[in-house]
């Protein structure tokens, strides 16, 4: 049994980590501010954008966008005179209120990343365990437990906001006036980036609720033949980077000339190309608020969840803007999978175990290889003990740091 193989030092790490993780969440729980309740029914179309927006914690431009109006529409006119009906106002207000972030969620993210980091560095491999017992290393149960917490707590319990994807896009939305403070949104993005740097994309691999849901579906023992066929990283990353660029061009009005514009209520999927940022219409985190009023969101969620049991993290690989950003910052990750060239025999065991092309990139030593989500599948695959999760600052001979 795995737990029986752990040393006394590792038991101390295990207990200490659990205590610290619970403490982090407790601090978040205690410091969570009470939200001021906003009665949507008290907002009427006889009021102006200037009157309503502060009650919703939004900018006038953001409210105008939600109502399907030009962002530069007069903010002092009653909404009725702008052609807005009460149902449209109610829906826009509910949607804006759903984006109010839970600060507690940041603490849960940090606790999950801490758990993943300690497991990968200190607990996954029992001290003194020989390579012949490698199949007992890095059991899946602790990882699956973290994924379930991410889905249930960071997802359905605490809602869709904040999340890494929103952290990436809201910075740019704030630059065009759709959120009051650029610095607040930049701080949120920095939080997620730091978690990705502490351990190689740990926030994506261990804490992101939609990433966790995809990981759980992929972990099902089905469709194993199909799983052997991996999507070429060049293909997925070209799509992902292209969407990121298109988002910026649309959001800043470089393409279309309509800065910050979005037709939220439309059911026509071709209106995807008229959005202020391309991800709004395919935001899978709406799943955690059970918000499917945009047809494209429902389609995106269904397609991803259908593909996920056979394709590794399709949303993360092809669409997620934070996945694209964190792919760059992987170069700065302090803790990561490292390959020892002195021991590596190029047997391909880690490459076969890896659900993406990340292990192949690491063995080859390329600088910009495929995303590694720190899933640990490769860490008990090598028969020569040539692969480990270590600090990049440890200078070991012939250590490959892709």
Secondary structure, 3 states (H helix, E strand, C coil): CHHHHCCHHHHHHHHHHHHHHHHHHHHHHHHCCCCCCCCHHHCCCCCEHHHHHHHHCCCHHHHHHHCCCCCCCCCCCEHHHHCCCHHHHHHHHHHHHHCCCCHHHHHHHHHHHHHHHHHHHHHCCCCCCCHHHHHHCCCHHHHHHHHHHHHHHHHHHCCCCCCHHHHHHHHHHHHCCCCCCHHHHHHHHHHHHHHHHHECCHHHHHHCHHHHHHHHHHCCCCCHHHHCCCCCHHHHHHHHHHHHHHHHHHHCCCCCCCCCCCCCCCCCHHHHHHCCCHHHHHCHHHHHHCCCCCHHHHHHHHHHHHHHCCCCCHHHHHCCHHHHHHHHHHHHCCEEEEEECCCCCCCCHHHHHCCCCHHHHHHHCCCCCCCCCCCCCCCCCCCCCCEEEEECCCCCCCEECC
